[in-house]
Amino acid sequence: MIDTSTIKIIYDHAIQDYPNECCGIVSGDGKGFAIVHKCKNIQNELHGKDPVRYTRDARTAYYIDPRELIDIFHDAEKKGLKIIAFYHSHPNHAAYFSQEDRDLAMFGDEPSYPDAEYIVVSLFNESVNEVASFKWDDSQRDFLKRLIV
């Protein structure tokens, strides 16, 4: 469960990056201490270099630089923390877990981070509309939605 101060930082990031998608990672101890890692969405750069492979731009997709991911993972490990959430925004769209979101969260038919939440922030006109968290449920073999706001 992500606390309200962490959610507020995520909201602010989503509003700051609007109309593009924001993205980030939350590391923490699972007991209330959390660090929000605001990542740079490099989707526009990828789209500009190879629009055939990366057909969407940052208004409808996100991509975190793998080097940034590795740095965050190493930092969390050094501090004895774990990855507790991944987040991104959906500018001018609802807070849903797309098939692409699901595919990115999976390694084969198992979740890469089964204990992590996947937070999606819906924004319209630079304002938060809805926020939902999706968490793996092993019995249903799927990510279940929980509305945050």
C-alpha positions as CSV (number, residue, x, y, z in Angstrom):
1,M,0.0,0.0,0.0
2,I,1.4,3.4,-1.0
3,D,1.0,6.3,1.4
4,T,-0.6,9.6,0.5
5,S,2.6,11.6,0.5
6,T,4.1,9.2,-2.0
7,I,0.9,9.4,-4.2
8,K,1.1,13.2,-4.0
9,I,4.7,13.2,-5.4
10,I,3.4,10.9,-8.2
11,Y,0.5,13.2,-9.0
12,D,2.8,16.2,-9.2
13,H,5.1,14.3,-11.6
14,A,2.2,13.4,-13.8
15,I,0.9,17.0,-13.9
16,Q,4.5,18.3,-14.6
17,D,4.9,16.0,-17.6
18,Y,1.4,16.5,-19.0
19,P,0.5,16.2,-21.9
20,N,3.2,13.4,-22.1
21,E,3.2,10.3,-20.0
22,C,5.3,10.4,-16.9
23,C,7.0,7.3,-15.5
24,G,8.8,6.2,-12.4
25,I,9.6,3.7,-9.7
26,V,9.0,3.6,-6.0
27,S,11.5,1.8,-3.7
28,G,11.0,1.4,0.0
29,D,11.0,-0.8,3.0
30,G,7.4,-1.9,2.7
31,K,6.6,-0.4,6.1
32,G,6.0,3.2,5.1
33,F,9.4,4.5,4.1
34,A,9.4,5.2,0.3
35,I,11.6,6.9,-2.3
36,V,10.0,8.1,-5.5
37,H,12.3,7.9,-8.4
38,K,11.0,10.2,-11.2
39,C,12.3,8.7,-14.4
40,K,12.7,10.4,-17.7
41,N,10.4,9.2,-20.4
42,I,12.6,8.7,-23.4
43,Q,9.8,7.6,-25.7
44,N,10.0,10.7,-27.9
45,E,13.7,10.1,-28.4
46,L,13.1,6.5,-29.5
47,H,10.2,7.5,-31.7
48,G,12.3,10.2,-33.4
49,K,15.2,7.8,-34.1
50,D,13.0,4.8,-35.2
51,P,9.3,5.6,-35.8
52,V,8.7,2.2,-37.4
53,R,9.8,0.3,-34.3
54,Y,8.5,2.9,-31.8
55,T,5.3,4.0,-33.4
56,R,3.9,6.0,-30.5
57,D,5.3,9.2,-28.9
58,A,5.4,10.2,-25.2
59,R,1.8,11.4,-25.3
60,T,0.6,7.7,-25.5
61,A,3.6,5.7,-24.3
62,Y,6.6,5.7,-22.0
63,Y,10.0,4.1,-21.9
64,I,12.5,4.2,-19.1
65,D,16.1,4.2,-20.1
66,P,17.5,0.8,-19.0
67,R,20.6,2.4,-17.5
68,E,18.3,4.5,-15.3
69,L,16.4,1.4,-14.2
70,I,19.6,-0.4,-13.3
71,D,20.8,2.5,-11.3
72,I,17.5,2.6,-9.3
73,F,17.6,-1.1,-8.7
74,H,21.3,-1.0,-7.5
75,D,20.5,2.0,-5.3
76,A,17.6,0.2,-3.7
77,E,19.6,-2.9,-3.2
78,K,22.5,-1.0,-1.6
79,K,20.1,0.7,0.8
80,G,18.3,-2.6,1.7
81,L,15.1,-1.5,0.0
82,K,12.8,-3.3,-2.5
83,I,10.9,-2.1,-5.5
84,I,7.4,-1.5,-4.2
85,A,5.8,0.2,-7.2
86,F,6.1,1.2,-10.8
87,Y,4.0,4.1,-12.1
88,H,3.0,6.0,-15.2
89,S,0.3,8.4,-16.4
90,H,-2.4,8.3,-19.0
91,P,-2.9,11.8,-20.3
92,N,-6.5,12.3,-21.5
93,H,-7.3,8.6,-20.9
94,A,-8.7,6.5,-18.0
95,A,-6.6,4.8,-15.4
96,Y,-6.5,1.3,-16.8
97,F,-3.9,-1.5,-17.1
98,S,-3.4,-2.0,-20.8
99,Q,-2.2,-5.2,-22.5
100,E,1.1,-3.4,-23.1
101,D,1.3,-2.5,-19.3
102,R,0.6,-6.1,-18.4
103,D,3.2,-7.4,-20.9
104,L,5.8,-5.1,-19.5
105,A,5.1,-6.3,-16.0
106,M,5.4,-10.0,-16.9
107,F,8.4,-12.3,-17.4
108,G,6.8,-15.1,-19.4
109,D,3.6,-16.0,-17.6
110,E,4.8,-14.8,-14.2
111,P,5.0,-11.2,-12.9
112,S,8.5,-9.8,-12.8
113,Y,7.7,-8.1,-9.4
114,P,4.8,-10.0,-7.9
115,D,4.7,-7.9,-4.8
116,A,4.9,-4.5,-6.5
117,E,2.0,-2.2,-7.3
118,Y,1.5,-0.8,-10.8
119,I,0.0,2.7,-10.4
120,V,-1.7,4.5,-13.3
121,V,-2.6,8.2,-13.1
122,S,-5.4,9.4,-15.4
123,L,-5.2,13.1,-16.2
124,F,-7.5,15.4,-18.2
125,N,-6.7,19.1,-18.7
126,E,-3.6,18.9,-16.5
127,S,-5.7,17.7,-13.5
128,V,-5.7,14.2,-11.9
129,N,-9.0,12.5,-12.8
130,E,-8.5,9.0,-11.4
131,V,-5.7,6.9,-9.9
132,A,-5.7,3.2,-9.8
133,S,-3.3,0.5,-8.6
134,F,-2.9,-2.9,-10.1
135,K,-1.5,-5.7,-8.1
136,W,-0.8,-9.3,-9.0
137,D,-3.3,-11.9,-7.6
138,D,-1.8,-15.3,-7.8
139,S,-5.1,-17.1,-7.3
140,Q,-6.6,-15.3,-10.3
141,R,-3.4,-15.2,-12.3
142,D,-4.0,-11.5,-13.1
143,F,-3.6,-8.0,-12.0
144,L,-6.5,-6.7,-9.9
145,K,-7.5,-3.1,-9.9
146,R,-7.8,-1.0,-6.7
147,L,-9.0,2.6,-7.0
148,I,-6.8,5.1,-5.1
149,V,-8.7,8.2,-6.1
